[in-house]
Amino acid sequence: MFIPKWLPVYGDRSFKGKCPREAEDQMSFFSWLECELPEFARLTFHPKVEGRRTPAQATIDRKMGAMKKGVVDVIAIGSPMLVMEIKRKDEKLSEWRDGQLKFLEESKNTGAVVAVVFGLEAAKEAYAEWVSLQKGEK
């Protein structure tokens, strides 16, 4: 998987083997967040941009700003914001969806903290670093 030099990476890129699917890690991440950092959980979300829609609903969603190409898995409101893409722990089982790298780069260029994380533990680590930044600890 291609990772540009400007994009921070969390996780063991040499890991190979059986691992949860991206959606499972994402659900586990949000469950962990609700339990461990509820004060940040409310302002952290996954923008739903995928899924089946009727043509009419897709048109309405686009007009309301809901259908943005390349939007990543986790966005956290703060100063700076966090924009994070979760991938499977085994990098070989992951791929970029159309527009994700561009979305991350544009987010970085506007001042957001960006990251790609491989697996649940990497997501927790990246998020914890961002929380430290929000609390003025870094």
Secondary structure, 3 states (H helix, E strand, C coil): CCCCCCCCEECCCCCCCCCCCHHHHHHHHHHHHHHHCHHHHCCEECCCCCCCCCHHHHHHHHHCCCCCCCCCCEEECCCCCEEEEEECCCHHHCCCCCCHHHHHHHHHHCCCEEEEEECHHHHHHHHHHHHHHHCCCC
